[in-house]
């Protein structure tokens, strides 16, 4: 099994660790210390050695941070984790804070009205983040770059990962790393920049067409890189790695020990391009101390990586079809088993991974499968463990959010399933969520619009019922890379224009605390929209192509709530699902699929 059900955090240890941290803070004359979830590469998913927030607080979510003071320790989490954090931390010692509604600057001003010294590790916070905090705090506060106090206290801290580096072949990438380097180097020369600093692991993996296993379920190699204006790259990574990658990388890419990264920065010729939003503050400080000119600019890999080429898009299509076969086999098993047989959430996760493995092309799961039944379904990023796993109960819903890593693509799909007969309220809420998914799927929009311009389409059916969901409608997805990829998003705050080739999720939901959760998710890719009869031929419009082809549970749909166009979309979707998969699944699954795809 790729997935583990071990209990990974113990909140009972948090109070003692917090007390020890406070003692160390007093020794360093610090009034507060920042403990982020993020690592030096600002990835959403981190290695065991970088789970500082979990070690201190017990909170295991993929986003958040703690600000520890002498008399209060705030744990800042977004809407996805507000139920989870209260279950995982000692509420007598840690105070959940609603973020981003409450920002760290104003919160610190309230807690420390007379000012104070705020300690932080400059390798774990970006220049943009600390600049924003300094502006919010104003006079009376000192931001103190220090050693990481958690690392100094963490006994038995795991070592940094240093797995193999493997080539990502051009049959999957669609472009050689030499061509990618040349194209980006030309941009640097045009801008008058000598070198770009790369700190994001997925940017480096994309640029050099390499993959690794440093982060669970995310095939990246941790390290830092320097892209020079002559297309050379220096890759700084763990020195214990197997160096048997030189034939793939060639003479223009050097592998160097990560300990030499700081000295290499100081020895550069400027101007040096640094991404203020993703590079550690320490990078900028090293360059400034060396007297080098810094140009704050976006990581040059970000947009090319997000806009998949034709080979990557076709790979995504094929990966999703294989994944759909596994999903249909799983759903066939589920309906034949539940509710007659008493099973657990762990049984659900295990069976789904078994089906994905059956095709012998699965490299890993793309994240730990969420299988939340009943009230656990209302925990948006619920992690099932031996401690939390419930038996499925008749009359409840279960949210199954899962995905696979294949060499030609990354998948992510959510289906909400009934456990026997469920109530009318659950069906009504499900139908509103479905209407939001359909709205995004059918959308056409003018070129140049961003995800924030589409986000409301998914929410409107819920809004009219005075309901909503506390997460974005969609996140970007990589090509055999991170299941959560930026900068593309469909959310209220996304300002990045959507362009052809960007893969995103389409996943509205609804969550009722202590009762049930609902989420539906397909992956979609941006493509040019054809001009319909009567349309303006000179107006450039975009739309989404659906990548995910798995039935949506018709038993939860209140058909009378659907408009004619919504019903036509659902029936058309299911007809395509049946056409694509009927000859790819087992006889039992084909019978199940035929029934599941019947028109409404």
Buried (B, 14 or more C-beta within 10 A) or exposed (E): EBBEBEEEBEBEBBBEBBEBBBEBBEEBEBBBBBBBBBBBBBBBBBBBBBBBBBBBBBBBBBBBBBBBBBEBBBBBBBBBBBBBBBBBBBEEBBBBBEBEEEBBBEBBBEBBEEBBBBBBBBBBBBBBBBBBBBEBBEEEBBBBBBEBBBEEBBEEBEEBBBBBBBBBEEEBBBBEBBBBBEEBBEBBEEBEBBBBBBBBBBBBBBBBBBBBBBBBBBBBBBBBBBBBBEBBBBBBBBEEBEEEBEEBBEEBBBBBEBEBBBEBBEEBEBBBBBBBBBBBBBBBBBBEEBEBEBBEBBBBBBBBBBBBBEBBBBBBBEBBBBBBBBBBBBBBBBBEBBBEEEBBBBBBBBBBBBBBBEBEBBBBBBBBBBBBBBBBBBBBBBBBBEEBBBEBEEEBBBBBBBBBBBBBBBBBBBBBBBBEEBBEEBBBBBBBBBBBBBBBBBBEBEBEBBBBBBBEBBBEBBEEEEBBBEBBBBBBBBBBBBBBBBBBBBBEEBEBBBBBBBBBBBBBBBBBEEBBBBBBBBBBBBBEBEEEEEEEEEEEBBBBBBBBBBBBBBEBBBEEBBEEEBBBBBBEBBEEBBEBBBEBBEEEBBEBBEEBBEEE
